[in-house]
């Protein structure tokens, strides 16, 4: 079969296959069938009814990124909801992890596969309950290609494939040895990355064994190294996100809110001493990852081949935060007879930070294991595959003595003894600080065991129409637990999220798919899948896809399907858990003139409700046009609607409904101070239920163009553009607002001449508003975040047939993120602070 594949980063599309296949058939050639993500049926054409983007090995090498997180989060189709180690700090419940979110629907709506199979989810859920596959556990050196299906696919794969599928195909059947070493760093603040990989394989026509060793390490990029982007206090730019938990502190003296006399005047806002926690955090945390993969296959007979995959990954990382914040909830008091008490009466510590104990540090370790074994082959023209898989993800988050963690009962003891002085911004005796310090441990683990069997082949012929079919069955067991430190559960430590969850379940599924070629140019694919979950029941999801090629160089495609996302194990097994979102107490400001602005509030989550699966409907209509042998173009209009979405009741809504009442049991307040009608908020109780919806629509465009320069090589142009027309959550429009830019794009230019190659990549993120008012209690003072264009360049040279040298620069012009007057002055969820990054690598084959 004649296959012409354009490998143009960020897209690698095979757009000439429809025409090429027909030519091959006319010539009587044997056409190889291939299987692409989104279908269980092997086809003659990569460009089927579903939009699949392929990132090949060369594309990965030319991106300049040494880990999968960096590569995927810059794809135009990967929007808001992708989270990573960028900005990693105490605000994350999955520190050290990274995920991919297609279409902005969140990481839990994107299914991640390895070699077409599910993998165990991260032991720590992000955002308390959002389970995800940690892509930091997939080493880049082991990847042959990445297939991204930008369409719903629950009828084929089951749960989670709401917004799309990311299928990572690993390298295999390798012969020889390949060693690669890379190093790079930023040209501004000190930040470095080092990578090493070893690929070895041996085999023949009957068997093969491939081993991949991968190592990656990066240093930390701290916020105190990035200028104005490292602080939350920029009064000249209208930014004041300082915490009310300050150093010096704020006290309640004789019923009156009183800032410490040592607090500088510029830090006092509404009788509270504020604190800039920004410089203590990390933009990029230190991380180290090492992975080992082994793949092997052995021909057993003419009809059978045995295979196995074994992988192990060990990752370490650190997260950083400012010194422990202590609010009134900590219950700390200072007696009138304390030797350092300047007030002569009993004092309640209302806001304080133990800065003398140092900033908080989280040490994160994660270990994953994955084993797949199976038999595949062909009998009487029917392909079959029977396999078993075992997967485990284990995470450990610790903080040791000296990592900034203190126990409030120890602190109260030392205050009562007169040994600890909380007044005057005092740095206390190190021995006393050691006596109030503690260590903590959070543990998590998830497991998955699965058994799969499927067949595919020509099912029957009706009126000269040969119908192809694929069918299969799957059984899967899943379990997970996340246990916080018991000191946190007892209310003895503050300043970190406490997630408590434990659940297990089993799933039985069966699926079938038919490909009906009504003519040589028109075919219909029908798919359906039945899933039965032990915790919520069963669901059936259909899908229909159509492909029509009226011309050899032009085809139309379309699909419609229903999908679902099962409640995560963290959601169905959620115990009392806590995080600290920012909430502005408008009611207290209006009634008592105590205007604190946005500050962290303790929100306690439980999930007593019986959760149902989320439901979705997707459709896609597109065209593929091979204009000439050198020029191809695709366009797809898409729509996703997700209902019954599991979510927390928005804290803003709870606040509006409950927090105007001093006696509310949902929004609990302390007793009002003298002259007040409403006391400070102590804690807010919340739940996760099926309550929300989100829907989006947009347009994707890709194009490729090849220019033959005759004696000067070739130039390849590649375009990948994504436009979001609408993105609504519960009927609120987000497109163009709140970190949802409507336009994202990439343009790549690749020049190859003999042994030399030069690649330039232009990445574009459109403008958007920085803020979205979520309730009638909020007023939106949005600012427009400007668009951004980044330029990456890379050159590579084949020194000989064994050695390749590569040098490059990401963010060539050292472009800063667009400035906004919120947060740190930029939108961390959308833009990067890594700055100009220069790198080099050498690859040697022998």
C-alpha positions in Angstrom: 0.0 0.0 0.0 1.2 3.5 -0.8 1.2 5.5 2.3 2.3 9.1 2.4 2.6 10.5 5.9 3.4 14.1 6.8 5.1 14.2 10.1 4.6 17.9 10.9 4.7 18.8 14.6 2.3 19.4 16.2 0.3 17.2 13.9 1.2 14.1 12.0 -1.6 13.4 9.6 -2.0 10.7 6.9 -4.4 12.5 4.6 -3.4 10.9 1.4 -4.6 7.4 2.4 -8.1 7.5 0.9 -6.8 8.2 -2.6 -3.7 6.1 -2.2 -5.8 3.1 -1.0 -8.1 3.2 -4.0 -5.1 3.4 -6.4 -3.6 0.4 -4.7 -6.8 -1.6 -5.0 -7.1 -0.7 -8.7 -3.6 -2.0 -9.2 -4.5 -5.2 -7.4 -2.0 -4.7 -4.6 -2.5 -6.1 -1.1 -3.7 -3.4 1.2 -2.5 -3.7 4.8 -5.2 -3.1 7.4 -4.4 -0.9 10.4 -6.2 -0.2 13.7 -6.6 3.4 14.8 -7.7 4.8 18.2 -11.5 5.1 18.3 -12.3 1.7 16.6 -11.7 -2.0 17.3 -11.8 -2.7 13.5 -8.7 -2.7 11.4 -9.2 -0.5 8.3 -7.6 0.4 5.0 -7.7 4.1 5.8 -6.3 6.0 8.8 -8.6 8.9 8.0 -11.8 7.3 9.0 -15.0 8.9 10.4 -13.3 10.1 13.6 -10.8 13.0 13.9 -7.5 11.4 15.1 -4.4 13.5 15.6 -1.1 11.6 15.6 2.1 12.8 17.2 5.0 10.7 16.0 8.4 9.9 17.4 10.1 12.7 15.3 7.5 15.2 16.4 8.3 14.4 20.1 12.0 14.8 19.5 11.6 18.1 17.7 9.3 19.6 20.4 12.2 20.1 22.7 10.2 18.8 25.7 11.7 16.1 27.9 8.5 14.9 29.5 5.0 14.1 28.4 3.3 16.8 30.5 5.1 19.6 28.7 4.3 18.2 25.3 0.6 17.6 25.7 -0.4 20.7 27.7 0.5 22.9 24.7 -1.7 21.1 22.2 -4.5 23.4 20.9 -7.2 20.9 21.7 -5.9 20.6 25.3 -7.5 23.5 27.1 -8.5 24.5 30.6 -8.6 21.6 33.0 -5.1 20.3 32.2 -3.1 20.6 35.3 0.5 19.8 35.9 3.5 20.4 38.2 3.6 24.0 37.0 2.7 26.2 39.9 2.8 23.1 42.1 2.2 24.1 45.7 0.0 23.4 48.7 -3.2 24.3 46.8 -3.1 21.0 44.9 -4.4 17.7 46.3 -2.3 15.8 43.8 1.1 17.4 44.1 3.7 16.0 41.7 1.1 14.7 39.3 0.0 15.9 35.8 -2.9 15.2 33.5 -4.3 16.0 30.1 -7.7 17.6 29.5 -9.3 17.8 26.1 -11.7 20.5 25.1 -11.5 22.0 28.6 -13.8 19.4 30.1 -11.3 18.3 32.8 -8.9 15.5 33.2 -11.6 13.1 34.4 -13.4 13.5 31.0 -10.3 12.4 29.0 -9.5 8.7 28.8 -5.7 7.9 28.8 -4.7 4.6 27.4 -1.3 2.8 27.0 -1.2 0.5 23.9 -5.0 0.8 23.8 -5.5 -0.4 27.4 -6.7 1.4 30.5 -4.2 2.0 33.3 -4.6 2.5 37.0 -5.5 6.0 38.1 -3.4 8.2 40.3 -3.6 7.3 44.0 -4.2 10.9 44.9 -7.2 12.6 43.2 -6.9 16.2 42.0 -9.4 18.7 43.4 -10.3 16.2 46.1 -12.2 13.8 44.0 -11.2 14.1 40.3 -9.4 10.8 39.4 -6.9 11.0 36.6 -4.0 9.0 34.9 -0.7 10.6 35.9 1.1 11.1 32.6 4.3 11.8 34.5 4.4 8.0 34.8 4.8 7.6 31.1 8.5 8.2 30.0 8.9 10.0 26.8 11.7 7.8 25.6 9.4 4.8 25.6 6.8 6.4 23.2 6.5 5.5 19.6 3.6 7.8 18.9 0.5 9.3 20.5 -2.9 9.0 19.0 -5.4 11.6 20.1 -9.0 11.0 19.4 -10.9 14.3 19.6 -14.3 12.8 19.9 -16.4 10.9 22.4 -15.8 7.1 22.5 -17.7 5.5 25.3 -19.3 3.0 22.9 -15.8 1.7 22.2 -13.9 2.2 25.5 -16.5 2.8 28.2 -16.2 5.4 31.0 -14.3 8.6 30.8 -14.0 8.9 27.0 -16.3 12.0 27.1 -14.2 14.6 25.5 -11.7 12.3 23.8 -9.0 9.7 24.1 -5.2 9.9 24.4 -3.7 6.6 23.4 0.1 6.3 24.0 1.7 3.7 21.8 5.0 2.3 23.2 8.1 1.5 21.1 8.5 -2.3 20.5 10.2 -4.8 18.1 13.3 -2.7 18.3 16.7 -4.2 17.3 20.0 -2.7 18.4 20.9 -0.1 21.0 20.0 3.6 21.2 21.4 6.0 23.9 20.2 9.5 24.3 21.4 12.2 26.6 20.0 15.7 26.9 20.4 18.8 29.1 19.0 22.3 29.1 18.3 25.3 31.2 16.6 28.7 31.3 18.6 31.8 30.4 17.1 33.8 33.2 16.3 32.3 36.6 18.3 29.2 37.4 16.3 26.2 36.2 17.7 23.0 34.6 16.5 19.7 33.1 18.5 16.6 32.5 17.3 13.5 30.6 18.9 10.1 29.7 17.4 7.1 28.0 18.6 3.7 26.9 16.7 1.6 24.3 17.8 -1.9 23.6 16.2 -4.7 21.6 16.9 -8.0 20.0 14.9 -10.5 18.0 14.0 -12.0 14.7 10.8 -12.8 12.7 9.5 -15.1 15.5 10.3 -13.1 18.7 11.6 -9.9 20.1 12.5 -8.3 23.4 12.8 -4.6 24.0 14.0 -2.8 27.1 13.7 0.9 27.8 15.4 2.8 30.6 14.4 6.4 31.1 15.6 9.1 33.5 14.5 12.7 34.0 15.4 15.3 36.5 14.7 19.0 36.9 15.7 21.6 39.5 13.2 23.9 41.2 12.2 27.3 39.9 11.0 29.2 42.9 8.7 32.2 42.9 11.2 34.5 44.5 13.2 34.1 41.3 10.6 35.5 38.9 10.2 39.1 39.8 6.7 40.5 39.8 5.2 37.1 38.9 6.3 35.7 42.3 4.4 38.0 44.6 0.7 38.5 45.3 1.2 42.0 46.4 1.6 44.6 43.6 -0.3 47.7 44.7 1.0 49.6 41.7 -0.7 47.1 39.5 -3.9 46.8 41.6 -2.9 43.3 43.0 -3.4 42.5 46.7 -3.9 38.9 47.3 -2.1 38.8 50.6 -3.2 36.4 53.2 -5.0 37.5 56.4 -2.8 34.9 58.3 0.1 37.2 58.9 3.4 37.6 60.6 3.2 39.6 62.8 -0.2 38.3 63.6 -3.7 39.6 64.4 -5.4 39.1 67.8 -8.7 39.5 69.5 -8.1 41.7 72.6 -11.1 42.4 74.9 -13.4 41.5 72.0 -11.7 43.8 69.5 -9.8 42.7 66.4 -6.2 44.0 66.9 -3.2 43.8 64.6 0.1 43.3 66.3 1.8 46.6 67.1 4.9 45.5 65.1 2.9 45.1 61.9 4.0 47.6 59.3 1.2 50.1 58.5 1.2 49.2 54.8 0.4 45.6 55.8 -2.7 46.5 57.9 -6.0 46.0 56.0 -9.3 46.1 57.9 -7.5 45.7 61.2 -5.7 42.6 60.0 -2.0 42.2 59.4 -1.6 40.8 55.9 1.2 38.5 54.6 2.6 38.0 51.1 2.9 34.2 50.8 3.8 34.3 47.1 7.6 34.2 47.2 7.7 31.0 49.3 6.0 28.9 46.5 7.4 27.1 43.5 6.7 27.8 39.8 8.3 24.5 38.9 9.1 22.1 41.8 12.2 19.9 41.9 11.4 16.4 40.4 13.2 13.2 39.6 11.8 10.3 37.6 13.2 6.9 36.6 11.3 4.3 34.7 12.0 0.8 33.3 9.9 -0.9 30.6 10.2 -4.4 29.1 8.2 -5.7 26.1 8.4 -9.1 24.5 6.6 -11.2 22.0 7.0 -14.8 20.9 5.5 -16.7 18.0 3.8 -19.8 19.5 2.4 -21.2 16.3 1.0 -20.2 13.0 -2.1 -19.0 14.7 -0.8 -17.5 18.0 1.7 -15.1 19.4 2.3 -14.6 23.1 3.2 -11.1 24.4 3.9 -9.2 27.6 4.5 -5.7 28.8 6.1 -4.9 32.1 6.8 -1.3 33.4 7.8 0.3 36.6 8.2 4.0 37.4 9.5 5.8 40.5 8.9 9.5 40.8 9.9 12.0 43.5 8.9 15.6 43.8 8.6 18.5 46.3 5.9 21.1 46.8 6.5 24.3 48.7 4.3 26.7 50.6 4.6 29.6 53.0 4.8 29.1 56.8 1.8 27.4 58.4 -1.3 29.7 58.5 -3.3 29.5 61.7 -6.7 31.0 62.0 -9.1 31.3 64.8 -10.2 27.7 64.1 -6.9 26.6 65.6 -8.2 27.7 69.0 -4.9 29.3 70.2 -5.0 31.7 73.2 -2.4 33.6 75.2 -3.1 34.2 78.9 -2.8 37.7 80.5 0.2 36.6 82.6 2.3 35.4 79.6 5.7 37.2 80.0 5.5 38.7 76.4 1.8 39.6 76.4 1.7 43.4 75.9 -2.1 43.7 76.4 -2.4 42.8 80.1 -5.5 40.6 79.3 -6.3 37.2 77.8 -5.8 37.2 74.0 -7.2 35.0 71.3 -4.9 34.4 68.3 -7.1 35.2 65.4 -4.5 35.1 62.5 -0.9 34.0 62.7 1.9 32.3 60.8 4.7 30.3 62.4 7.3 31.9 60.1 10.1 31.0 62.5 9.4 27.3 61.8 10.1 27.9 58.1 8.0 27.3 55.0 6.1 24.1 54.5 7.5 21.4 52.4 5.7 18.3 51.0 7.9 15.4 49.8 6.0 13.3 47.3 6.9 9.8 46.1 4.9 7.8 43.6 5.5 4.3 42.4 3.6 2.6 39.5 3.7 -1.0 38.3 2.0 -2.4 35.2 2.0 -5.9 33.8 0.1 -7.1 30.7 0.3 -10.7 29.4 -1.8 -12.1 26.5 -2.1 -14.2 23.4 -3.1 -12.8 20.0 -3.3 -14.2 16.5 -5.5 -15.0 13.5 -7.7 -18.0 12.9 -9.7 -18.4 9.7 -9.2 -14.6 8.9 -10.5 -13.6 12.4 -8.1 -11.7 14.6 -8.3 -12.4 18.3 -6.6 -11.0 21.4 -6.9 -12.4 25.0 -5.1 -10.6 27.8 -4.8 -10.0 31.5 -3.5 -6.8 33.2 -2.5 -5.9 36.7 -1.8 -2.3 37.6 -0.9 -0.4 40.8 -0.3 3.2 41.7 1.1 4.1 45.1 1.7 7.6 46.5 3.3 8.9 49.7 3.3 12.5 50.8 5.4 13.4 53.8 6.6 16.4 55.7 9.4 15.9 58.2 10.7 17.8 61.3 12.1 21.0 59.9 9.7 21.1 57.0 7.5 23.8 58.6 4.8 21.6 60.1 3.7 22.4 63.6 1.1 21.0 66.0 -1.3 23.4 67.6 -1.4 21.5 70.9 2.4 21.6 71.1 2.3 25.3 70.3 -0.4 26.0 72.9 1.7 24.0 75.4 4.8 26.2 74.8 2.7 29.4 74.8 1.2 28.4 78.2 4.7 27.7 79.5 5.8 31.1 78.4 8.4 29.6 76.1 6.9 30.7 72.8 6.3 34.4 72.0 3.7 35.0 69.3 4.0 38.8 69.5 6.1 41.4 67.8 7.1 39.2 64.8 9.5 37.3 67.1 11.7 34.5 65.7 11.7 32.1 68.7 14.4 30.0 70.0 15.2 27.1 67.6 14.9 24.6 70.4 11.4 25.8 71.2 10.5 25.8 67.5 11.6 22.2 67.3 9.4 21.3 70.3 6.3 22.6 68.4 7.2 20.9 65.1 5.9 17.5 63.9 6.0 15.3 60.9 3.1 14.1 58.8 2.2 11.3 56.4 -0.5 11.0 53.7 -0.8 7.6 52.0 -2.7 6.6 48.9 -2.9 3.5 46.7 -5.0 2.4 43.7 -5.2 -1.0 42.0 -6.7 -2.3 38.7 -7.0 -5.9 37.5 -8.6 -6.5 34.1 -9.3 -9.4 31.7 -10.0 -8.7 28.1 -11.0 -10.8 25.1 -11.9 -9.5 21.6 -12.3 -10.7 18.0 -12.4 -8.9 14.7 -13.0 -10.0 11.1 -15.5 -10.3 8.3 -18.8 -11.2 9.8 -21.1 -11.9 6.8 -21.9 -10.8 3.3 -25.2 -9.4 2.1 -25.8 -8.3 -1.5 -22.1 -8.1 -2.2 -21.6 -6.0 1.0 -19.0 -7.6 3.3 -19.7 -6.5 6.9 -16.8 -6.4 9.3 -17.3 -6.9 13.0 -15.4 -6.5 16.2 -16.7 -7.8 19.5 -15.3 -8.2 23.0 -15.8 -8.6 26.7 -14.0 -7.1 29.6 -14.0 -7.7 33.4 -12.2 -5.1 35.6 -11.7 -4.7 39.3 -10.7 -1.4 40.8 -10.0 -0.1 44.3 -8.4 3.0 45.8 -7.8 4.6 49.2 -6.4 8.0 50.3 -5.6 8.4 54.0 -4.6 11.7 55.5 -2.4 12.1 58.5 -4.3 11.3 61.7 -3.0 14.5 63.3 -5.0 16.4 60.6 -8.1 14.3 61.2 -7.8 15.2 64.9 -7.5 19.0 64.1 -3.9 19.2 65.3 -2.2 20.4 62.2 -3.2 23.1 59.6 -2.1 24.3 56.3 -2.7 21.3 54.1 -5.6 19.6 52.4 -6.9 16.4 54.1 -8.4 14.0 51.7 -10.1 10.8 53.0 -11.5 8.3 50.6 -11.8 4.5 50.2 -13.8 2.4 47.7 -13.7 -0.6 45.4 -15.9 -2.0 42.6 -16.0 -4.4 39.7 -17.1 -3.8 36.2 -18.3 -6.2 33.5 -18.6 -5.0 29.9 -19.4 -6.2 26.4 -19.1 -4.3 23.2 -19.7 -4.8 19.5 -18.9 -2.8 16.4 -19.9 -3.2 12.7 -18.4 -1.6 9.7 -20.8 -1.6 6.7 -19.3 -0.5 3.4 -22.4 0.2 1.4 -20.2 1.2 -1.6 -16.5 1.7 -2.2 -16.8 5.3 -1.2 -19.5 5.2 1.6 -19.4 3.3 4.8 -21.2 3.3 8.2 -19.9 2.2 11.5 -22.2 1.2 14.3 -20.9 0.6 17.8 -22.4 -0.1 21.2 -21.2 -1.0 24.6 -22.8 -2.3 27.8 -21.1 -1.6 31.1 -22.3 -3.0 34.5 -20.8 -1.4 37.6 -21.2 -3.0 41.0 -21.7 0.4 42.7 -24.3 2.2 40.6 -25.7 -0.2 38.0 -25.5 -0.5 34.2 -25.4 1.8 31.2 -25.5 1.3 27.5 -24.0 3.7 25.0 -24.3 3.7 21.2 -22.3 5.4 18.5 -22.8 5.8 14.7 -20.1 7.1 12.3 -20.3 7.8 8.6 -17.5 8.3 6.0 -18.2 9.3 2.4 -15.5 9.8 -0.3 -17.3 11.4 -3.3 -13.8 12.1 -4.9 -10.5 10.3 -4.6 -9.0 13.3 -2.9 -12.0 14.5 -0.9 -14.1 12.9 1.9 -16.7 13.8 4.4 -17.1 12.3 7.9 -19.5 12.5 10.8 -20.2 10.8 14.1 -22.8 10.9 16.8 -22.6 9.1 20.1 -23.6 8.9 23.7 -21.2 8.5 26.5 -20.8 8.4 30.3 -18.3 8.9 33.1 -18.7 6.7 36.1 -18.3 8.3 39.6 -14.7 8.1 40.6 -13.7 5.9 43.4 -12.7 9.0 45.3 -16.3 10.4 44.8 -18.2 7.3 45.9 -15.8 6.6 48.8 -15.3 10.1 50.0 -15.0 10.6 53.8 -14.7 13.9 55.6 -12.2 15.9 53.6 -11.1 19.5 53.6 -9.7 22.2 51.4 -9.4 26.0 51.6 -10.9 27.9 48.7 -10.9 31.7 48.6 -14.2 33.2 49.7 -15.1 36.9 50.2 -17.4 37.5 53.2 -19.7 40.1 51.6 -22.4 39.7 54.3 -20.0 40.6 57.1 -18.6 43.5 55.1 -22.1 44.9 54.5 -23.4 44.4 58.0 -20.4 45.3 60.1 -18.0 47.0 57.8 -15.4 44.2 58.3 -14.2 43.8 54.7 -11.6 41.1 54.5 -11.6 40.5 50.8 -11.0 37.0 49.5 -9.4 34.7 52.0 -9.1 31.0 52.6 -12.0 29.4 54.3 -12.2 25.8 55.6 -14.6 23.8 53.5 -15.5 20.3 54.8 -16.7 17.9 52.1 -18.7 14.7 52.5 -20.5 12.5 50.0 -23.5 10.8 51.5 -25.6 10.9 48.3 -25.9 8.0 45.9 -24.1 9.1 42.8 -25.2 8.3 39.3 -23.0 8.3 36.2 -22.5 11.5 34.2 -24.0 11.4 30.7 -22.9 12.9 27.5 -23.8 13.4 23.9 -21.2 14.2 21.2 -21.2 14.8 17.5 -18.6 15.7 14.9 -18.9 16.7 11.3 -15.8 17.2 9.2 -14.0 17.0 5.8 -10.6 15.8 4.6 -9.3 17.3 1.4 -6.1 16.2 -0.3 -5.9 19.3 -2.5 -2.7 18.2 -4.2 0.0 15.7 -3.4 1.7 18.5 -1.5 -1.3 20.2 0.2 -3.9 18.7 2.5 -6.6 20.3 4.7 -9.1 19.0 7.3 -11.9 20.8 9.2 -14.1 19.5 11.9 -17.1 21.0 13.7 -17.7 19.4 17.1 -20.1 19.5 20.0 -20.1 18.0 23.5 -22.8 18.1 26.0 -22.4 16.6 29.5 -25.3 16.3 31.9 -25.7 15.0 35.5 -22.1 16.1 36.2 -20.9 15.2 39.6 -19.7 18.4 41.3 -19.6 20.2 44.6 -22.3 22.6 45.2 -20.5 25.9 44.3 -19.2 27.4 47.5 -20.4 30.8 46.2 -24.0 29.4 46.1 -23.7 28.0 49.6 -22.4 31.3 50.8 -25.2 33.2 49.2 -27.8 30.9 50.7 -26.4 30.2 54.2 -23.7 32.6 55.3 -26.0 35.6 55.9 -27.3 33.7 58.9 -25.2 33.7 62.1 -27.0 30.5 63.3 -26.6 28.4 60.1 -25.3 24.9 60.6 -24.0 24.8 57.0 -22.0 28.0 57.2 -20.7 28.0 60.7 -19.5 31.3 62.2 -17.7 32.2 65.4 -19.5 34.3 67.9 -19.6 38.0 66.7 -17.1 40.4 68.3 -18.3 43.4 70.2 -20.5 45.6 67.9 -20.8 42.9 65.2 -23.8 41.0 64.0 -21.9 38.3 62.2 -18.8 36.5 63.4 -16.0 35.2 61.3 -16.6 32.2 59.2 -15.3 29.1 60.9 -16.1 26.4 58.4 -18.5 25.7 55.5 -20.0 22.2 54.9 -20.4 21.0 51.3 -21.2 17.8 49.4 -20.7 16.2 46.0 -23.9 15.4 44.0 -25.1 15.1 40.4 -26.0 18.7 39.9 -24.3 20.5 37.0 -23.9 20.4 33.3 -21.4 21.7 30.7 -21.5 21.9 27.0 -19.1 23.2 24.3 -18.8 23.5 20.6 -16.1 24.6 18.2 -14.0 24.1 15.1 -10.7 22.3 14.5 -8.6 23.0 11.4 -5.4 21.3 10.3 -3.4 21.7 7.2 -0.1 20.5 5.7 2.0 21.8 2.8 5.2 20.5 1.4 7.6 22.5 -0.8 10.3 20.8 -2.8 13.3 23.0 -3.0 15.0 20.6 -5.4 18.7 20.9 -4.5 18.0 22.6 -1.2 15.8 20.0 0.4 12.2 20.3 1.4 10.1 22.6 3.7 7.0 21.2 5.4 4.4 23.5 6.9 1.9 22.2 9.5 -1.1 24.1 11.0 -3.2 23.0 13.9 -5.9 25.4 15.1 -8.7 25.0 17.6 -11.6 27.5 18.1 -14.1 27.3 20.9 -17.3 28.9 19.8 -19.2 28.3 23.1 -18.4 26.8 26.5 -21.2 26.8 29.0 -21.3 25.6 32.6 -24.8 25.6 34.0 -25.8 28.1 31.3 -23.0 30.5 32.2 -20.8 31.4 29.2 -17.1 30.8 29.7 -15.8 31.0 26.1 -13.4 33.9 26.0 -13.6 34.3 29.8 -12.0 32.8 32.9 -9.0 31.1 31.3 -11.0 29.8 28.3 -9.4 31.5 25.3 -11.4 30.9 22.1 -8.4 30.5 19.9 -5.4 28.2 20.3 -3.0 27.3 17.5 0.3 26.0 16.3 2.2 26.6 13.1 5.3 24.4 12.4 7.9 24.9 9.7 10.3 22.0 9.1 13.2 22.3 6.7 15.3 19.2 5.9 18.4 19.1 3.7 20.6 16.0 3.6 21.8 15.4 7.2 20.6 18.8 8.5 17.2 19.8 9.7 15.7 23.0 11.1 12.3 23.3 12.9 10.4 26.4 14.0 7.2 26.2 16.0 4.9 29.1 16.6 2.4 28.6 19.4 -0.6 31.0 19.8 -3.0 31.5 22.7 -5.8 34.0 22.1 -7.0 36.7 24.5 -9.6 36.1 27.2 -11.1 37.8 30.2 -9.5 37.0 33.5 -12.6 36.6 35.6 -16.1 35.1 35.5 -18.7 36.2 38.0 -20.2 32.9 39.4 -23.1 34.3 41.5 -25.2 37.4 42.1 -23.1 38.0 45.2 -20.0 38.7 43.0 -19.2 41.7 40.8 -17.1 41.0 37.8 -14.2 43.4 37.3 -12.6 41.4 34.5 -9.5 42.5 32.8 -8.6 41.3 29.3 -5.6 39.0 29.2 -3.7 39.6 26.0 -3.0 37.0 23.4 0.5 35.4 23.4 2.7 33.9 20.7 5.8 31.8 21.6 8.5 30.7 19.1 10.5 27.5 19.5 13.4 26.7 17.2 15.5 23.6 16.9 18.3 22.3 14.6 19.5 18.8 14.3 22.5 17.3 12.4 23.2 13.6 11.6 26.9 13.5 12.3 26.9 10.0 10.8 24.5 7.1 10.4 24.8 6.5 14.2 25.0 9.9 15.8 22.5 12.8 15.9 23.2 16.1 17.5 20.3 18.5 18.5 20.2 22.0 19.9 17.2 24.2 20.4 15.6 27.1 22.2 12.0 27.1 23.5 10.5 30.6 23.9 13.1 32.1 21.7 12.3 35.7 22.5 11.9 35.1 26.3 8.3 36.3 26.1 6.7 36.9 29.5 3.1 35.7 30.2 0.5 38.4 29.5 -0.1 40.5 32.6 -3.3 40.5 34.5 -4.2 42.2 37.7 -5.2 39.0 39.5 -3.3 36.3 41.4 0.4 36.4 40.7 -0.1 38.8 37.7 -0.5 36.0 35.2 -2.8 33.0 34.6 -0.8 29.9 35.7 -3.5 27.6 34.3 -2.9 28.9 30.8 0.6 30.4 30.5 4.0 29.3 31.5 6.7 31.1 33.5 9.6 28.9 32.4 10.9 31.6 30.1 13.6 31.1 27.4 14.9 27.6 27.6 18.0 26.4 25.7 18.8 22.7 25.4 21.0 20.2 23.6 21.0 16.4 23.2 23.0 13.7 21.5 21.6 10.4 20.3 23.8 7.4 19.4 22.7 4.2 17.8 24.8 1.0 17.6 
